[in-house]
Amino acid sequence: MNLTISGHHLEVTPALREYVLTKLERITRHFDQVVDVNVLLTVEKLKEKERRQKAEVTLHVKGRDIFVEQSNEDLYAAIDQLMDKLDRQVCRHKDRLQDHHHESVKRQDASAT
């Protein structure tokens, strides 16, 4: 898995990098076929009162790219909410990959005789 963590108007500190890594472990625990992960952490300085922190993730898995973004006043809260969204999308993608179709009882009986 290739991981890129970058910051826009922000220096990515080792503590911030470690926090993102620990949160990404939950995603890789659910779905281990992750190829690339790009994390972009941004600070938007609109006004003093409206300072927003934004976190974005682009997750490349086999056959699909999953993009999630989340904004909050606190960057750590934005990362938490972002990972919750990403976890839901990854679980949904994993469910779509699994074959949920079962053979009907009639077909099983017909093939047995």
Backbone torsions as a table, in degrees:
resi	resn	phi	psi	omega
1	MET	NA	124.5	176.8
2	ASN	-91.4	129.6	-177.4
3	LEU	-122.7	127.7	176.1
4	THR	-126.2	121.6	176.5
5	ILE	-118.2	119.0	-179.3
6	SER	-131.7	160.4	-178.6
7	GLY	-124.6	144.7	177.6
8	HIS	-118.4	117.2	-172.5
9	HIS	60.6	32.0	-174.3
10	LEU	-159.0	138.5	173.7
11	GLU	-93.3	127.7	-179.4
12	VAL	-81.7	107.8	-178.5
13	THR	-80.7	160.4	176.8
14	PRO	-59.0	-34.8	178.6
15	ALA	-66.2	-40.7	178.6
16	LEU	-66.9	-41.6	177.9
17	ARG	-62.1	-43.4	179.5
18	GLU	-65.2	-37.3	178.7
19	TYR	-64.0	-43.0	178.3
20	VAL	-65.3	-40.4	179.5
21	LEU	-63.3	-41.4	179.7
22	THR	-67.7	-33.9	178.1
23	LYS	-72.7	-33.5	179.1
24	LEU	-71.7	-20.3	178.1
25	GLU	-60.5	-34.5	179.4
26	ARG	-64.3	-38.7	179.9
27	ILE	-67.6	-45.8	-178.3
28	THR	-71.3	-20.6	175.1
29	ARG	-71.2	-36.0	179.3
30	HIS	-76.8	-38.0	-172.7
31	PHE	-143.1	113.0	-172.5
32	ASP	-96.4	3.6	-178.2
33	GLN	-96.6	41.7	179.6
34	VAL	-86.6	129.7	-178.8
35	VAL	-94.0	-55.9	-176.7
36	ASP	-130.7	146.2	172.3
37	VAL	-133.9	122.1	175.2
38	ASN	-116.8	120.2	179.8
39	VAL	-113.4	128.5	177.9
40	LEU	-122.4	120.1	178.4
41	LEU	-107.5	127.7	-172.9
42	THR	-129.7	143.0	170.7
43	VAL	-114.8	119.6	177.5
44	GLU	-101.7	118.8	-178.9
45	LYS	-102.6	82.5	179.8
46	LEU	-78.4	-66.1	173.4
47	LYS	-135.1	171.9	-178.3
48	GLU	-62.7	-39.4	-178.6
49	LYS	-79.2	-27.3	-173.8
50	GLU	-102.6	34.0	179.9
51	ARG	-69.8	121.6	-176.7
52	ARG	-117.6	142.8	175.0
53	GLN	-109.4	133.3	-176.7
54	LYS	-128.8	138.4	177.2
55	ALA	-125.2	134.9	179.7
56	GLU	-130.0	144.2	176.3
57	VAL	-134.2	132.4	169.2
58	THR	-115.1	116.8	-176.6
59	LEU	-110.8	119.3	179.8
60	HIS	-101.7	114.5	174.7
61	VAL	-115.5	170.6	-177.0
62	LYS	-61.6	115.5	175.9
63	GLY	90.5	-2.6	-176.0
64	ARG	-161.6	149.9	170.5
65	ASP	-111.4	133.4	179.0
66	ILE	-113.7	124.2	-179.7
67	PHE	-118.4	131.9	179.1
68	VAL	-137.9	139.8	173.7
69	GLU	-137.3	152.0	-178.3
70	GLN	-151.7	138.6	178.2
71	SER	-118.8	148.8	177.2
72	ASN	-162.3	168.1	176.9
73	GLU	-73.2	-28.5	179.3
74	ASP	-109.2	131.0	-176.4
75	LEU	-67.2	-37.8	179.3
76	TYR	-66.7	-37.3	176.3
77	ALA	-67.3	-37.5	177.4
78	ALA	-63.9	-40.2	178.6
79	ILE	-66.1	-41.8	178.1
80	ASP	-59.8	-48.9	-179.4
81	GLN	-65.8	-36.8	178.3
82	LEU	-62.2	-44.6	-178.8
83	MET	-68.8	-32.0	174.8
84	ASP	-63.9	-45.2	177.9
85	LYS	-62.6	-45.0	-178.4
86	LEU	-63.8	-39.3	179.2
87	ASP	-62.8	-42.4	178.2
88	ARG	-63.3	-42.6	-179.0
89	GLN	-68.5	-37.8	179.3
90	VAL	-67.6	-41.2	177.5
91	CYS	-63.8	-39.2	178.6
92	ARG	-66.2	-40.5	177.9
93	HIS	-64.4	-40.0	179.5
94	LYS	-65.4	-39.1	177.5
95	ASP	-64.3	-36.6	179.1
96	ARG	-67.7	-31.1	-179.3
97	LEU	-73.4	-30.5	-177.9
98	GLN	-75.5	146.0	179.4
99	ASP	-87.0	112.4	-177.9
100	HIS	-97.9	3.9	-177.9
101	HIS	-85.1	133.0	177.8
102	HIS	-116.6	151.2	176.0
103	GLU	-71.0	139.9	179.7
104	SER	-72.0	163.6	-177.7
105	VAL	-65.1	-37.6	-179.5
106	LYS	-61.9	-42.0	-179.3
107	ARG	-68.7	-36.9	178.6
108	GLN	-66.6	-41.3	179.4
109	ASP	-66.2	-40.3	-178.4
110	ALA	-67.4	-36.8	-179.0
111	SER	-77.2	-21.6	-179.2
112	ALA	-77.0	-26.4	-176.6
113	THR	-90.5	NA	NA
